[in-house]
Amino acid sequence: MESVSRPSPKLGGDVNGQHGRERCGHFQMPLHYPKYTRADYETMPEWKLDRLLAEYGLPATGDVEQKRKFAMGAFLWPN
């Protein structure tokens, strides 16, 4: 298996003979895993589900029930 790499765009200009730092991307993993219970997800308002999913870079598509189901599948550990 081969890895594919491509040059990253640089940020900033030439400062003291050095080019700017390389761009790292747009996703940043949140520091804490969400600690909501199943009951929390079942009563969570849609705007809060949207915000939670967006914070983890997950899609927030569908109706509120689909979002709840997706969030519970992504964040709740099976017993």
Secondary structure by P-SEA (a helix, b strand, c coil): cbbbbccccccccccccccccccccccccccccccccaaaaaaccaaaaaaaaaaacccccccaaaaaaaaaaaccccc
